[in-house]
Amino acid sequence: MILLGSAVNGIAIVIGGLVGLFAGKLLPERIRTALVPTMSLVTIGIAVPGMMKTENLLIPILSMVIGTFIGELIDIDGALQKLSNALQSKFKGSSVAEGFFTCSLVFAVGAVAVMGALDSGLKGDHSLLYAKALMDGTAAIAFAAALGLGVVFSSVTVFVVEGGIALLAGLVADLLSTAVINEISFVGSLLIVGISLNMMGATKLRILNMVPALVLPILFCQFM
């Protein structure tokens, strides 16, 4: 089943998020506040390995610049913010929007998500997504304790993104060389670092408007 790995990953986030919501009520506010910068540092650590794999630095540079230009034109960030705000209005008193927005990016955008979904789609091998499910489920406990119910809803984003990549992988199999995957991993890792900086309050980057950069290495690797 091509979507099995994506489904397991999504379910792990739901379980971890629910555990975090329950445990979060037992934790003092001081500890819950401290969890956010802690998870930001962990997220940077997850991103670093993916930044070591580029074989042509010009490709991720061009991908980021052009991808951000495209993203700003269509304003992906604004669209998701509207969805997040709609959820927020239904669950007043909780940080649904922040949790959903942050964890959708943390869990769905990155090297492991891309490569795991590709393995599912191209080889029927879900082992990488199973490992990611364990990591995401554990992280969701801490995120939910700090950010609330929105973390659980991010499981839908993860399933859609990973499942979509897995389904599309077979259609573009000939284009997904090791070089392409390495450059996509580099770009995804840069976005994760940006997410971490936003979580710390150091920046206010519109990360979702940079997401089109993840696709562009497929094109650039054909000519560079």
Order of alpha helices (4+ residues) and beta strands (2+ residues): alpha-alpha-alpha-alpha-alpha-alpha-alpha-alpha-alpha-alpha
